[in-house]
């Protein structure tokens, strides 16, 4: 199953970066591929959120996100109009008073019968990942 992992250093605290990561409904404000994000339910460290993106084709999906503030968010796919798998997470490693290394992991799967080019999966897991991490970094660093 296609996946990607990447890390980035962010000049802020784990608490600030975690707050940006867990503010799912704000994603469309700073992540260009996210068209919409809505909380479906939230409680006891678990949030279900519905997202929509267009990458070659419109993709709608709901994730169950498990939050362990201020160091980790992990998720799994609840439902989607296209994806069969969307698992991943963030792990935040404090490097100093205002420095965090954010480790990001994503695994995406699509049905074999779906006539979607492999470039869609590549774009979801590899090509947009550096830009996504930079967007989170910029957002978190602006909130100091």
C-alpha positions as CSV (number, residue, x, y, z in Angstrom):
1,X,0.0,0.0,0.0
2,X,1.4,3.4,-1.0
3,X,2.6,5.5,1.9
4,X,4.9,8.3,2.9
5,X,6.8,9.5,6.0
6,X,8.5,12.8,6.5
7,X,9.7,15.0,9.3
8,X,10.0,18.7,9.7
9,X,11.5,21.0,12.4
10,X,9.1,23.7,13.6
11,X,10.1,26.7,15.7
12,X,7.3,26.6,18.3
13,X,6.2,24.5,21.2
14,X,4.6,21.1,20.9
15,X,1.4,22.6,22.5
16,X,1.1,25.2,19.7
17,X,1.8,22.8,16.9
18,X,-0.6,20.3,18.4
19,X,-3.3,23.0,18.6
20,X,-2.9,23.7,14.8
21,X,-3.0,20.0,13.9
22,X,-6.1,19.4,16.0
23,X,-8.0,22.4,14.7
24,X,-9.3,20.4,11.7
25,X,-12.1,22.8,10.6
26,X,-9.4,25.5,10.0
27,X,-7.5,23.3,7.5
28,X,-9.1,25.0,4.4
29,X,-7.6,28.3,5.5
30,X,-4.0,27.1,5.1
31,X,-4.0,23.8,3.2
32,X,-4.7,24.5,-0.5
33,X,-5.9,21.0,-1.3
34,X,-8.5,20.9,1.5
35,X,-11.8,22.3,0.2
36,X,-13.9,21.6,3.3
37,X,-13.4,20.2,6.8
38,X,-16.2,19.6,9.3
39,X,-16.3,18.0,12.8
40,X,-18.8,15.2,12.9
41,X,-18.4,14.3,16.5
42,X,-15.8,14.9,19.3
43,X,-15.2,13.5,22.8
44,X,-12.9,11.6,25.0
45,X,-9.8,12.3,22.9
46,X,-11.4,11.0,19.7
47,X,-12.7,13.2,16.9
48,X,-14.5,12.2,13.7
49,X,-14.0,14.8,10.9
50,X,-15.2,14.8,7.3
51,X,-12.9,16.3,4.6
52,X,-13.2,17.0,0.9
53,X,-10.3,17.5,-1.5
54,X,-9.9,17.5,-5.3
55,X,-6.8,15.7,-6.6
56,X,-7.7,14.8,-10.2
57,X,-11.1,13.7,-8.8
58,X,-13.2,14.9,-5.8
59,X,-12.4,12.8,-2.8
60,X,-14.6,12.9,0.3
61,X,-13.6,11.0,3.5
62,X,-14.2,10.8,7.2
63,X,-11.4,10.1,9.6
64,X,-11.4,9.0,13.2
65,X,-8.6,10.9,14.9
66,X,-7.2,9.8,18.2
67,X,-5.6,12.8,20.1
68,X,-2.9,12.5,22.8
69,X,-2.0,16.1,23.5
70,X,0.5,17.5,23.0
71,X,2.5,14.8,21.3
72,X,0.4,12.7,19.0
73,X,-2.6,12.5,16.6
74,X,-3.2,9.3,14.7
75,X,-6.1,8.4,12.5
76,X,-7.9,5.8,10.4
77,X,-10.5,6.0,7.7
78,X,-14.1,5.7,8.7
79,X,-15.6,6.1,5.2
80,X,-14.8,7.5,1.7
81,X,-16.3,7.8,-1.7
82,X,-13.0,6.6,-3.2
83,X,-10.3,5.6,-0.7
84,X,-10.2,2.2,0.9
85,X,-7.4,3.1,3.4
86,X,-6.3,6.4,4.9
87,X,-4.2,5.8,8.0
88,X,-1.5,8.0,9.5
89,X,-0.5,10.3,12.2
90,X,1.7,12.9,13.7
91,X,4.3,12.4,16.5
92,X,5.8,15.5,18.0
93,X,9.2,15.4,19.5
94,X,10.3,18.3,21.6
95,X,13.9,19.4,20.8
96,X,14.0,22.5,23.0
97,X,12.0,25.2,24.5
98,X,10.5,26.4,21.2
99,X,11.6,23.7,18.8
100,X,9.7,20.6,17.8
101,X,10.4,17.9,15.2
102,X,7.1,16.8,13.7
103,X,7.0,13.2,12.3
104,X,4.2,12.7,9.8
105,X,3.1,9.3,8.4
106,X,0.4,8.6,5.8
107,X,-0.9,5.4,4.1
108,X,-3.5,5.6,1.4
109,X,-5.3,2.8,-0.5
110,X,-7.7,2.9,-3.5
111,X,-9.8,0.1,-4.9
112,X,-8.1,-2.0,-7.6
113,X,-11.1,-1.8,-9.9
114,X,-11.2,2.0,-9.8
115,X,-9.9,3.6,-13.0
116,X,-7.9,6.2,-11.2
117,X,-4.3,6.9,-12.3
118,X,-1.5,5.9,-10.0
119,X,-0.5,9.5,-10.0
120,X,-3.5,10.2,-7.7
121,X,-2.0,8.0,-5.0
122,X,1.5,9.4,-5.7
123,X,0.1,13.0,-5.3
124,X,-1.8,12.1,-2.1
125,X,1.2,10.5,-0.4
126,X,4.3,12.0,-1.9
127,X,4.1,15.1,-4.0
128,X,1.9,17.3,-1.7
129,X,3.5,16.1,1.5
130,X,6.4,18.6,1.7
131,X,4.0,21.5,0.9
132,X,1.5,20.3,3.5
133,X,4.2,20.1,6.2
134,X,5.5,23.5,5.3
135,X,1.9,24.9,5.6
136,X,1.6,23.4,9.1
137,X,5.0,24.8,10.0
138,X,4.2,28.3,8.7
139,X,0.8,28.3,10.5
140,X,2.2,27.2,13.9
141,X,5.2,29.6,13.7
142,X,2.9,32.5,13.0
143,X,1.0,31.7,16.3
144,X,3.8,32.4,18.7
